[in-house]
Amino acid sequence: MLLRNRKKDPKAMIRLGMLALAASIVIPWLVTTRGGLGEGLVDGVKGGLLGMALALLIWGARLGGFNRPQKR
């Protein structure tokens, strides 16, 4: 549902990938400071978010999101 209208927009894919990357960095830090969850669950969530970030960034790059206009 979230990606239905954005599948062809490389900028949106890159933004979602960066958001997932930032979440994978921040969430383990927040969970360990607030306590309560097991170490394996935190590692699993972090790995899932990193995988999603990589997939979205590669998808955005394949759509041409990292192409810069050439100066003339």
Secondary structure as GFF3:
##gff-version 3
##sequence-region A 1 72
A	DSSP	alpha_helix	10	34	.	.	.	ID=ss1
A	DSSP	alpha_helix	39	62	.	.	.	ID=ss2
###
